[in-house]
């Protein structure tokens, strides 16, 4: 899974936010580094990620992805 519709955004540590998304019956989360100039995606918005970046707002905005995507339900 490399993207989906955002269902949760949560700060997990200083400089680290989790974006949880769903695509069909699959759920996945990514950690991102916040950027005040860019902002964050909205709940319900489609996102996708590749090569260390998370894209949103019709690919007009991007955030730095931290580590690998993962199933947040297993944590």
Helices and strands as residue ranges (DSSP letters): E 3-13, E 16-23, E 26-33, E 46-50, E 53-56, E 61-70, G 72-74
